[in-house]
Structure formats: C-alpha cells, structure tokens
Amino acid sequence: MGCEISWYIPGRVVKAEFSGDINLQEAEAASELATQFIQSGEPPLVHLLADATKLERFPTNLNLLNRSASKHLWQPKLGWTIVISTNSTTRFISGIITQVARVRFRMFPTYSEGLNFLADQDSTLRDIIANMSTVATE
C-alpha cells in the first residue's frame, strides 16, 4: 500500500504518509486505519498530519472519496487535519472533502509550517512540538 499510518505524537497526533499511486481501496483502508488511531487516542482531540509530498496519483471521484475514504473525518475526537503538500489537485480535493465533513483543515508546504500551526492551535502540544523541532535540528 502507498500509505503508512503511525503515531507522530503517541495518543495525540496521527501521521499518515502517502506515496506513489493510491487507489480507492487503499484510500479506504488508510481511512479505516486512521479512524482506529483517532478512536484510540487521548481526549479531547487527536490531530491528523497527512504527508502527501510523495503522492503521485490518487482517486479524484469526490463522491466515492467522500462516501468510502473519509470515515476518519467524521470521528468526534478528530481535531485539526493538517495536509503537507504543494500539489494543487491535492489542495483542491482535500479542501472539498474537508468542507463537506466540516472539519478543521489547513494545508502547508512543509512539516515545520504545519507543526508550528498545530502548536499554535493546541497549547497542550506546544512544548512537545518545540522539543521535537529542537531534537531534529541538533
């Protein structure tokens, strides 16, 4: 599968990394797995960090994506969905799907911009993200 899902910050931030070509079945499986992570996360909110920088092709049928590959967007514990990408198609599709689901969504070209935004939005993550950034630059 062209998607790996894991904890970026255990219990608080889910990281989904997409690469190559993703078909609808893979998108559905990724959404289901992200749902499991979100449900098992710590209250009050679990954020999603989606790295689409290596994504080459993905389904663009909005109706199918909304119906079957966006289950994770309807989870009550979902906080912010941060997508890392500079691709205009990814931006367009992500924007429409997240508007329909009425979730908190932002897209950034780099991890650091996305994480800085998330730290500004969720004060409980500020120190953790700052410490991760410090370690990454040392």
Residue pairs with C-beta under 8 A, 6 or more apart in sequence:
1 22
1 26
1 29
1 30
2 18
2 19
2 20
2 21
2 22
2 26
2 55
3 16
3 17
3 18
3 19
3 22
3 26
3 27
3 29
3 30
4 16
4 17
5 14
5 15
5 16
5 17
5 30
5 33
5 34
5 37
6 14
6 15
7 13
7 14
7 15
7 37
8 14
8 15
8 49
9 125
9 128
9 129
9 132
11 40
11 41
11 42
11 46
12 41
12 42
12 46
12 47
12 124
12 125
12 128
13 46
13 47
13 48
13 49
13 118
13 125
14 34
14 37
14 38
14 41
14 46
14 47
14 48
14 49
15 49
15 50
15 51
16 30
16 34
16 48
16 49
16 50
16 51
17 51
17 54
18 30
18 50
18 51
18 52
18 54
18 55
18 58
19 54
19 55
19 56
20 54
20 55
20 56
20 57
21 56
21 57
21 58
22 30
22 55
22 57
22 58
22 59
23 59
24 59
24 61
24 64
24 65
24 68
24 69
27 58
27 59
27 65
27 68
27 69
28 68
28 69
28 71
30 69
31 68
31 69
31 70
31 71
31 72
32 71
32 72
34 48
34 72
35 71
35 72
35 75
37 46
38 46
38 48
38 72
38 75
38 77
38 78
39 75
39 77
41 77
43 77
44 77
44 79
45 77
45 78
45 79
45 80
45 122
46 75
46 77
46 78
46 79
47 78
47 79
47 80
47 81
47 82
47 118
47 122
47 125
48 72
48 78
48 79
48 80
48 81
48 82
49 82
49 84
49 111
49 114
49 115
49 118
50 81
50 82
50 83
50 84
51 84
51 85
51 111
52 83
52 84
52 85
52 87
52 90
52 94
53 84
53 85
53 86
55 85
55 87
55 90
58 90
58 93
59 65
59 69
60 89
60 93
62 93
62 96
62 97
65 93
65 97
66 97
66 100
66 101
70 97
70 100
70 101
72 78
73 81
73 97
73 98
73 101
73 103
74 101
78 103
79 104
79 121
79 122
80 104
80 105
80 106
80 117
80 118
80 121
80 122
81 98
81 103
81 104
81 105
81 106
82 105
82 106
82 107
82 108
82 114
82 115
82 117
82 118
83 90
83 91
83 94
83 105
83 106
83 107
83 108
83 114
84 107
84 108
84 109
84 110
84 111
84 114
85 91
85 94
85 107
85 109
86 109
90 107
91 107
94 105
94 107
95 105
95 107
98 105
99 105
104 121
106 114
106 117
108 114
108 117
112 133
115 129
115 132
115 133
116 129
118 125
118 129
119 125
119 126
119 129
119 130
120 126
